[in-house]
Amino acid sequence: MPAQKPLIGVTLDAEPGAPGAFSRFPYYALRQHYLDAITHAGGIPVALGHHPNHAEALMARLDGLVITGGAFDLDPALYGEAPHPQTTPQPQRTTAERALLRAALARDLPILGICGGMQLLAVAFGGTLIQHIPDTHPNALPHEQPNPRDEPGHTIAITPGTHLATMTHATTMRVNSSHHQAVRTPGALRISAHAPDGIIEAVEHPEHPFRLGVQWHPEFLIDPADRNIFASLVETARSTA
Ligand SMILES: N[C@@H](CCC(=O)NCCCC(=O)O)C(=O)O
């Protein structure tokens, strides 16, 4: 009997609703790329709403977790800082995602954090963030790339000997970029990729086979190695289900 496809939870963005928007009422939102990338890798994606009290029951039924990105920022109080003027928290989403992350960690599930999700993962392991790259890194690359997000914005160098290097079989990747913040210190995680300007582009847990955060959006599948990331997530979820 073929192995069952693993169920991979995927966090959602939330919009308040407005006349002329998708709905006048509050709604969840998510680009289709996320669910498509998991499906193409052999998993079954499951969209997760913002109900922290469901987190443990949900992760008990799921085999992995993807914490997606969004046009918002973590509350800097989570890493001991005062807010920067350019920092825009989304408390309801962060509360829900922190509960899902805690529940997934407690069950030793594979976790992929994408963009803002990488930042949440780093902070959960004691890391800190750069709240607004242009202020502290004036010579940085344009990490909010001017060209379309389905095109590469810059390259990254992958740290040899890391899980990211092993799963991608790559030393460099071409990635898109859509962020104004970045990981400043990785806490208990290790750095597995940098941009040419030194900005941290990936972090991972050194002992766990798949607790990975990436600053770019691999769900666009721009670089062939992006497919390896989702394949490794699904295979880890399948083998540990
Ligand atoms: N706080 C982060 C958020 C970056 C991020 O998740 N961007 C994604 C944009 C929307 C999307 O396409 O998902 C930062 O700005 O650094």
The ligand as a Tripos MOL2 file, in Angstrom:
@<TRIPOS>MOLECULE
LIG
   16    15     1     0     0
SMALL
NO_CHARGES

@<TRIPOS>ATOM
      1 N1          8.3900   41.3010    8.5560 N.3       1 LIG1
      2 C1          8.7710   40.8090    7.2910 C.3       1 LIG1
      3 C2          7.6800   40.3290    6.3820 C.3       1 LIG1
      4 C3          8.2740   39.8310    5.0880 C.3       1 LIG1
      5 C4          7.3130   38.9480    4.3440 C.2       1 LIG1
      6 O1          6.7920   37.9760    4.8600 O.2       1 LIG1
      7 N2          7.0130   39.3890    3.1160 N.am      1 LIG1
      8 C5          6.0230   38.7330    2.2990 C.3       1 LIG1
      9 C6          5.1570   39.7780    1.5960 C.3       1 LIG1
     10 C7          3.7640   39.2690    1.2690 C.3       1 LIG1
     11 C8          3.7690   37.8920    0.6120 C.2       1 LIG1
     12 O2          3.9010   37.8100   -0.6200 O.co2     1 LIG1
     13 O3          3.6570   36.8910    1.3030 O.co2     1 LIG1
     14 C9          9.6590   41.8300    6.5960 C.2       1 LIG1
     15 O4          9.1850   42.7260    5.9210 O.co2     1 LIG1
     16 O5         10.8570   41.6820    6.7140 O.co2     1 LIG1
@<TRIPOS>BOND
     1     1     2 1
     2     2     3 1
     3     2    14 1
     4     3     4 1
     5     4     5 1
     6     5     6 2
     7     5     7 1
     8     7     8 1
     9     8     9 1
    10     9    10 1
    11    10    11 1
    12    11    12 2
    13    11    13 1
    14    14    15 2
    15    14    16 1
@<TRIPOS>SUBSTRUCTURE
     1 LIG1         1 GROUP 0 **** ****
